[in-house]
């Protein structure tokens, strides 16, 4: 038996103009020019140049169209398509990547395939080699089990083989450049590189023995156990052999993939000048493109509206022109709103961290979270997050990403809160000054920090140490 039920539900809606603003707010200054160019290309009603008063068409002319446009849910917004007007991507979509590929040199796989061609392999062996090269990860390793690759060959290419035959081809590929390529684990990778060294390299034999027989001890830096197991009496010999190993490349494929990366340029979104103690904030001029609504399109709309002829084709034309005019106006308004939001957010950060921006002294950075700034300028935390995650400021003491100024608060003995960044700097100081033969444990670091007045738990010390990419004491030990 079927029943009809009436239910009420609440859902958050975003207007097309809000969506336009959100998209533009996330775009960094370096990419804004390209974003504006995209909009100019797809919308003939948008033009470059300073707007004039007579260029503005009245609100009445587009109210009818605007009122007929439904707002969109967040789920629909995720598809980037609304009101029949496809937003051109912000240089981030997969579709854009397919349409505009960037070719920079040759990739790691291409170079490996070229070297495979130099081997005198028959057709079957060549296909095995192709499958193996296709299994090489970006960092140069083959992590897929050879048994699984055997199955891949049966199902995808109808080629029956076994692990032994596959290993024969793999050993040939492991002689390719860069050294260490196609290894199945770090131990094999390092050994492959050592085997490519000149046989007269000093302490090469000891280095090979360490990797072959004492890899577990080496990875844990148990040097005394290595010396005992391999009967190494000379500290110099052990130290130089370890040094030889640590200079090897643990990610042989990395250099090849790096060639395919596009260069990244840091362009500040804000400029801060200290004029005799007065902080003057300006927005990078590239954030303020001169745009206006096309006068000719506005005139065209008026002419069509006044026409006595009201057939279907004319109505479609009028609807198209209104749509383009609305899109142009929305885009200009979103650009202006973007400028205001950026300036308001950055000014609030400067006011909050005023003492720091006067001198650039990290110890004067106050604990600050997104909510602190959001409350000051009555904006949503998500808006502040979008600004902080993608923008930077140029000061007299360097260029900094905005997220640099946000940090947690740590209580001191005096009852004051200090920035977690200050605690991290002190932690880094202690570790840099430690005796590397007896590095400081997290417990000892906790006691040292408490001695400086920072009330901090050992687990927080461990968290900050990991955030600084500093390994545990055992792995910091040196001979």
C-alpha positions as CSV (number, residue, x, y, z in Angstrom):
1,X,0.0,0.0,0.0
2,X,1.4,3.4,-1.1
3,X,1.4,6.4,1.2
4,X,2.0,10.1,0.7
5,X,4.1,11.8,3.4
6,X,4.7,15.5,3.7
7,X,8.1,16.3,5.3
8,X,10.0,19.6,5.9
9,X,13.7,19.9,5.6
10,X,16.2,22.7,5.7
11,X,19.1,23.0,3.2
12,X,21.7,25.6,2.7
13,X,21.5,27.4,-0.6
14,X,24.2,29.4,-2.5
15,X,23.2,32.0,-5.0
16,X,25.2,32.2,-8.3
17,X,26.8,35.4,-7.1
18,X,28.0,33.7,-3.9
19,X,29.4,30.9,-5.9
20,X,31.2,33.3,-8.2
21,X,32.7,35.1,-5.1
22,X,33.8,31.8,-3.5
23,X,35.6,30.7,-6.6
24,X,37.4,34.0,-7.1
25,X,38.4,34.3,-3.4
26,X,40.4,31.1,-3.6
27,X,42.3,32.2,-6.7
28,X,45.8,33.5,-5.8
29,X,47.0,36.8,-7.4
30,X,49.4,35.0,-9.8
31,X,46.4,33.2,-11.3
32,X,43.8,36.0,-11.3
33,X,44.9,37.5,-14.7
34,X,44.3,34.1,-16.3
35,X,40.9,33.8,-14.6
36,X,39.9,37.2,-15.8
37,X,41.0,36.4,-19.4
38,X,38.9,33.3,-19.3
39,X,35.8,35.3,-18.4
40,X,36.5,37.9,-21.0
41,X,36.8,35.2,-23.7
42,X,33.5,33.5,-22.8
43,X,31.4,36.6,-22.1
44,X,31.3,39.3,-24.8
45,X,29.3,41.5,-22.4
46,X,32.4,41.9,-20.2
47,X,35.1,44.3,-21.3
48,X,38.4,45.7,-20.0
49,X,38.5,49.4,-19.1
50,X,37.3,51.8,-16.5
51,X,33.5,51.9,-16.2
52,X,31.6,55.1,-16.8
53,X,28.2,56.0,-15.2
54,X,26.4,55.9,-18.5
55,X,27.7,52.4,-19.1
56,X,25.7,51.0,-16.2
57,X,22.3,49.6,-17.3
58,X,19.5,49.9,-14.8
59,X,18.5,47.2,-12.3
60,X,15.0,47.1,-13.8
61,X,16.5,45.8,-17.1
62,X,17.8,42.6,-15.5
63,X,15.6,42.2,-12.5
64,X,13.1,40.0,-14.4
65,X,15.9,37.6,-15.5
66,X,17.6,37.6,-12.1
67,X,14.4,36.8,-10.3
68,X,13.8,33.8,-12.6
69,X,17.2,32.3,-11.7
70,X,16.9,29.6,-9.1
71,X,19.4,29.5,-6.3
72,X,21.5,26.4,-6.2
73,X,22.2,23.9,-3.4
74,X,25.8,23.2,-2.3
75,X,25.6,19.7,-3.8
76,X,24.8,21.1,-7.2
77,X,27.5,23.8,-6.8
78,X,30.1,21.1,-6.6
79,X,29.4,20.3,-10.2
80,X,30.3,23.9,-11.2
81,X,27.3,24.2,-13.5
82,X,24.4,26.4,-12.9
83,X,21.6,28.5,-14.6
84,X,22.7,27.3,-18.0
85,X,26.0,29.2,-17.6
86,X,29.1,27.0,-17.4
87,X,31.7,28.6,-15.1
88,X,35.1,28.4,-16.8
89,X,37.5,26.6,-14.4
90,X,40.0,28.3,-12.2
91,X,42.9,26.5,-13.7
92,X,42.2,23.5,-11.4
93,X,39.8,21.1,-13.2
94,X,40.8,17.8,-14.8
95,X,39.0,18.9,-17.9
96,X,41.3,21.9,-18.3
97,X,44.4,19.7,-17.8
98,X,43.3,17.5,-20.6
99,X,42.7,20.4,-23.0
100,X,45.9,22.2,-22.2
101,X,48.6,19.7,-21.4
102,X,52.0,21.1,-20.4
103,X,55.0,19.3,-21.9
104,X,58.2,19.9,-20.0
105,X,61.0,17.5,-21.1
106,X,60.5,13.7,-20.9
107,X,58.9,11.8,-18.1
108,X,60.6,9.0,-16.1
109,X,58.6,6.3,-17.9
110,X,59.5,7.7,-21.3
111,X,63.2,7.7,-20.5
112,X,62.9,4.1,-19.2
113,X,61.1,3.0,-22.3
114,X,63.8,4.6,-24.4
115,X,66.5,2.6,-22.6
116,X,64.4,-0.6,-22.9
117,X,64.6,-0.1,-26.7
118,X,68.3,-0.3,-26.5
119,X,68.2,-3.9,-25.2
120,X,68.2,-6.7,-27.7
121,X,64.8,-8.2,-26.6
122,X,62.4,-10.2,-28.6
123,X,58.7,-9.1,-28.8
124,X,57.7,-11.2,-25.8
125,X,60.5,-9.9,-23.6
126,X,59.8,-6.4,-24.6
127,X,56.2,-6.7,-23.5
128,X,57.3,-8.0,-20.2
129,X,59.7,-5.0,-19.9
130,X,56.9,-2.6,-20.7
131,X,54.7,-4.1,-18.0
132,X,57.4,-3.8,-15.4
133,X,58.2,-0.2,-16.4
134,X,54.5,0.6,-16.2
135,X,54.6,-0.7,-12.6
136,X,57.3,1.8,-11.6
137,X,56.0,4.4,-9.1
138,X,56.7,8.1,-9.3
139,X,59.6,7.8,-6.8
140,X,61.2,5.0,-8.9
141,X,60.1,1.8,-7.0
142,X,58.2,-1.3,-8.1
143,X,56.0,-2.0,-5.1
144,X,53.6,-4.3,-6.8
145,X,54.5,-8.0,-6.2
146,X,55.9,-9.8,-9.2
147,X,53.2,-12.5,-8.7
148,X,50.6,-9.8,-9.2
149,X,52.4,-8.6,-12.3
150,X,52.4,-12.1,-13.7
151,X,48.6,-12.2,-13.3
152,X,48.3,-8.8,-14.9
153,X,50.1,-10.1,-18.0
154,X,47.8,-13.2,-18.2
155,X,44.6,-11.2,-18.0
156,X,45.5,-8.0,-19.9
157,X,47.8,-9.3,-22.6
158,X,47.3,-13.1,-22.5
159,X,51.0,-13.6,-21.9
160,X,51.9,-16.5,-19.6
161,X,55.1,-16.1,-17.6
162,X,56.5,-16.7,-14.1
163,X,58.3,-14.8,-11.5
164,X,61.7,-16.2,-12.5
165,X,61.4,-15.0,-16.1
166,X,60.1,-11.6,-14.9
167,X,63.0,-11.2,-12.6
168,X,65.4,-11.8,-15.5
169,X,63.9,-8.7,-17.3
170,X,63.7,-6.8,-14.0
171,X,67.5,-7.1,-13.4
172,X,68.1,-5.6,-16.8
173,X,65.9,-2.7,-16.1
174,X,67.6,-2.1,-12.8
175,X,70.8,-1.4,-14.7
176,X,69.0,1.6,-16.4
177,X,69.5,5.2,-15.3
178,X,68.9,6.7,-12.8
179,X,70.8,4.3,-10.5
180,X,68.5,2.4,-8.1
181,X,65.5,2.5,-10.4
182,X,62.9,-0.3,-10.3
183,X,64.0,-1.5,-6.9
184,X,61.4,-3.3,-4.8
185,X,62.4,-1.8,-1.5
186,X,64.8,0.7,0.0
187,X,67.4,-2.0,0.8
188,X,67.5,-3.1,-2.8
189,X,67.5,0.5,-4.0
190,X,70.6,1.4,-2.0
191,X,72.4,-1.8,-2.9
192,X,71.8,-1.2,-6.6
193,X,73.4,2.2,-6.3
194,X,76.4,0.9,-4.3
195,X,77.0,-1.8,-7.0
196,X,77.2,1.0,-9.6
197,X,80.0,2.7,-7.7
198,X,83.6,2.4,-8.8
199,X,85.1,-0.7,-7.1
200,X,88.0,1.3,-5.8
201,X,85.7,3.6,-3.8
202,X,87.0,3.7,-0.2
203,X,84.9,1.7,2.3
204,X,82.6,0.5,-0.4
205,X,82.9,-3.1,0.8
206,X,81.9,-2.1,4.3
207,X,78.9,-0.1,3.0
208,X,77.7,-3.1,1.0
209,X,78.0,-5.4,4.0
210,X,76.0,-2.9,6.2
211,X,73.2,-2.8,3.7
212,X,73.2,-6.5,2.9
213,X,73.7,-7.9,6.5
214,X,72.8,-5.1,8.9
215,X,70.1,-3.1,7.1
216,X,67.7,-3.3,10.1
217,X,70.4,-2.0,12.5
218,X,71.3,0.7,10.0
219,X,67.7,2.0,9.7
220,X,67.5,2.2,13.5
221,X,71.0,3.8,13.7
222,X,72.3,1.1,16.0
223,X,75.9,1.7,15.0
224,X,77.5,-0.1,17.9
225,X,75.6,-3.3,16.9
226,X,76.8,-2.9,13.3
227,X,80.4,-2.5,14.4
228,X,80.2,-5.6,16.6
229,X,78.4,-7.8,14.0
230,X,80.8,-6.9,11.1
231,X,83.9,-6.7,13.4
232,X,84.6,-3.1,12.4
233,X,87.2,-1.8,14.9
234,X,87.9,1.6,13.2
235,X,85.4,4.3,14.0
236,X,86.6,6.2,11.0
237,X,85.9,3.3,8.6
238,X,82.3,2.9,10.0
239,X,81.6,6.6,9.9
240,X,82.8,7.0,6.3
241,X,80.9,3.9,5.2
242,X,77.7,5.2,6.8
243,X,78.4,8.6,5.1
244,X,78.7,6.9,1.7
245,X,75.3,5.2,2.2
246,X,73.6,8.4,3.4
247,X,74.7,10.2,0.3
248,X,72.7,7.8,-1.9
249,X,69.3,8.7,-3.4
250,X,66.4,7.0,-1.6
251,X,64.0,8.2,-4.3
252,X,65.7,7.6,-7.7
253,X,62.6,8.4,-9.6
254,X,62.1,11.8,-7.9
255,X,64.5,13.7,-10.2
256,X,62.7,12.5,-13.3
257,X,59.3,13.5,-12.0
258,X,60.5,16.9,-10.8
259,X,61.4,17.8,-14.4
260,X,57.7,17.6,-15.3
261,X,56.6,20.0,-12.6
262,X,55.8,23.5,-13.6
263,X,57.7,26.3,-11.9
264,X,56.0,27.9,-9.0
265,X,56.4,31.7,-8.4
266,X,55.5,33.4,-5.2
267,X,53.6,36.6,-5.9
268,X,52.4,38.5,-2.7
269,X,48.8,39.4,-2.6
270,X,49.4,42.2,-0.1
271,X,52.2,44.8,0.4
272,X,52.9,46.2,3.9
273,X,55.0,49.3,4.4
274,X,56.2,50.6,7.7
275,X,56.1,54.4,7.4
276,X,57.8,55.6,10.6
277,X,55.8,53.3,12.8
278,X,52.6,53.6,10.8
279,X,51.7,50.3,9.0
280,X,50.3,50.9,5.5
281,X,48.6,48.0,3.8
282,X,47.9,47.9,0.1
283,X,46.6,45.2,-2.2
284,X,48.7,44.0,-5.1
285,X,47.5,46.1,-8.1
286,X,47.0,42.8,-10.1
287,X,44.0,42.1,-7.7
288,X,42.1,45.1,-9.1
289,X,41.6,44.5,-12.9
290,X,39.7,47.3,-14.7
291,X,36.4,45.8,-16.0
292,X,33.1,47.1,-17.2
293,X,29.8,46.0,-18.7
294,X,29.7,46.3,-22.4
295,X,27.8,49.5,-23.5
296,X,26.9,48.0,-26.9
297,X,25.3,44.9,-25.2
298,X,23.3,47.1,-22.9
299,X,22.1,49.2,-25.9
300,X,21.3,46.0,-27.8
301,X,19.1,44.8,-24.9
302,X,17.2,48.1,-24.8
303,X,16.7,48.0,-28.6
304,X,15.3,44.5,-28.5
305,X,13.1,45.3,-25.5
306,X,11.5,48.2,-27.4
307,X,11.0,46.2,-30.5
308,X,7.3,45.5,-31.5
309,X,8.3,42.1,-32.8
310,X,7.9,39.5,-30.0
311,X,8.5,36.2,-31.7
312,X,10.2,33.2,-30.0
313,X,13.6,33.8,-31.7
314,X,13.7,37.4,-30.4
315,X,12.8,36.3,-26.9
316,X,15.6,33.8,-27.0
317,X,18.0,36.5,-28.1
318,X,16.9,38.8,-25.3
319,X,17.3,36.0,-22.8
320,X,20.8,35.3,-24.0
321,X,21.8,39.0,-23.8
322,X,20.3,39.4,-20.3
323,X,22.2,36.3,-19.2
324,X,25.6,37.6,-20.5
325,X,24.9,41.0,-18.9
326,X,24.1,39.5,-15.6
327,X,27.1,37.3,-15.7
328,X,29.3,40.3,-16.5
329,X,27.8,42.3,-13.6
330,X,28.1,39.4,-11.2
331,X,31.8,38.9,-12.1
332,X,32.6,42.6,-11.6
333,X,30.8,42.6,-8.3
334,X,32.6,39.4,-7.2
335,X,36.0,41.0,-8.1
336,X,35.1,44.0,-5.9
337,X,33.9,41.9,-3.1
338,X,37.1,39.8,-3.3
339,X,39.2,43.0,-2.9
340,X,37.2,44.1,0.1
341,X,37.3,40.7,1.8
342,X,41.0,40.4,1.2
343,X,41.8,43.9,2.6
344,X,39.4,43.5,5.6
345,X,40.9,40.1,6.5
346,X,44.5,41.2,6.2
347,X,43.9,44.4,8.1
348,X,42.4,42.4,11.0
349,X,45.4,40.1,11.0
350,X,47.7,43.1,11.1
351,X,45.7,44.7,14.0
352,X,45.8,41.4,15.9
353,X,49.6,40.9,15.4
354,X,50.5,44.6,15.4
355,X,53.6,44.2,17.6
356,X,55.0,41.5,15.3
357,X,54.5,43.5,12.1
358,X,56.3,46.5,13.7
359,X,59.6,44.5,14.1
360,X,59.2,41.1,12.6
361,X,60.2,39.5,15.9
362,X,58.7,36.0,16.1
363,X,58.5,36.0,19.8
364,X,55.9,38.7,19.5
365,X,53.5,36.6,17.5
366,X,50.3,36.2,19.5
367,X,48.3,32.9,19.5
368,X,45.7,33.4,16.8
369,X,43.1,31.1,15.3
370,X,40.7,31.6,12.3
371,X,37.8,32.3,14.7
372,X,39.7,35.3,16.2
373,X,39.7,37.0,12.8
374,X,36.3,35.9,11.7
375,X,34.8,37.4,14.9
376,X,36.6,40.7,14.3
377,X,35.2,41.3,10.8
378,X,31.9,39.4,11.2
379,X,32.7,36.8,8.5
380,X,32.4,33.0,8.4
381,X,35.4,31.0,9.5
382,X,35.4,29.2,6.1
383,X,35.9,32.6,4.3
384,X,38.9,33.4,6.5
385,X,40.3,29.9,5.8
386,X,40.1,30.5,2.1
387,X,42.0,33.7,2.3
388,X,44.6,32.4,4.7
389,X,45.3,29.2,2.8
390,X,46.1,30.7,-0.6
391,X,47.4,34.3,0.0
392,X,50.7,35.9,1.1
393,X,52.0,39.3,2.2
394,X,55.3,41.1,1.5
395,X,56.8,42.8,4.5
396,X,60.1,44.6,5.1
397,X,61.4,41.3,6.6
398,X,60.2,38.9,3.9
399,X,57.2,37.3,2.1
400,X,55.0,35.2,4.3
401,X,51.9,33.0,3.7
402,X,49.0,34.3,5.8
403,X,48.7,30.9,7.5
404,X,52.1,31.6,9.0
405,X,50.5,34.1,11.4
406,X,48.0,31.5,12.8
407,X,49.0,29.3,15.7
408,X,47.8,27.7,18.9
409,X,48.4,29.2,22.4
410,X,50.6,27.6,25.1
411,X,50.3,28.7,28.7
412,X,53.5,29.9,30.5
413,X,54.3,29.9,34.2
414,X,53.4,33.6,34.3
415,X,49.9,32.8,33.2
416,X,50.3,34.3,29.7
417,X,49.6,32.6,26.4
418,X,52.5,32.4,23.9
419,X,52.3,31.3,20.3
420,X,53.1,27.6,19.5
421,X,55.5,28.9,16.9
422,X,57.6,30.4,19.7
423,X,57.7,27.1,21.4
424,X,58.6,25.3,18.2
425,X,61.5,27.7,17.7
426,X,62.8,27.0,21.2
427,X,62.4,23.2,20.6
428,X,64.3,23.5,17.4
429,X,67.0,25.5,19.2
430,X,67.4,22.7,21.8
431,X,67.7,20.0,19.2
432,X,70.2,21.9,17.1
433,X,72.4,22.4,20.1
434,X,72.2,18.8,21.4
435,X,75.1,16.4,21.5
436,X,74.4,14.3,18.4
437,X,76.1,11.2,20.0
438,X,73.5,11.4,22.8
439,X,70.4,13.2,21.3
440,X,67.7,14.5,23.6
441,X,64.6,12.4,24.1
442,X,61.1,13.9,24.1
443,X,61.0,13.6,27.9
444,X,64.3,15.6,28.3
445,X,63.0,18.2,25.8
446,X,59.8,18.5,27.8
447,X,61.8,19.2,31.0
448,X,64.0,21.8,29.1
449,X,60.9,23.6,27.8
450,X,59.3,23.6,31.2
451,X,62.6,25.0,32.6
452,X,62.1,27.9,30.2
453,X,58.5,28.5,31.5
454,X,56.5,26.7,28.9
455,X,53.9,24.4,30.4
456,X,53.9,21.6,27.7
457,X,53.2,17.9,27.8
458,X,55.5,15.3,26.3
459,X,53.0,14.3,23.7
460,X,52.8,18.0,22.6
461,X,56.6,18.0,22.3
462,X,56.3,14.9,20.1
463,X,53.6,16.6,18.0
464,X,55.6,19.8,17.5
465,X,58.8,17.8,16.7
466,X,56.9,15.8,14.0
467,X,55.5,19.1,12.6
468,X,59.0,20.4,12.3
469,X,60.0,17.1,10.4
470,X,62.5,16.3,13.1
471,X,63.0,12.5,13.7
472,X,63.0,10.8,17.2
473,X,66.2,10.9,19.2
474,X,67.3,7.4,18.1
475,X,67.3,8.4,14.5
476,X,69.1,11.7,15.2
477,X,72.1,9.8,16.6
478,X,75.4,10.3,14.9
479,X,78.8,8.8,15.4
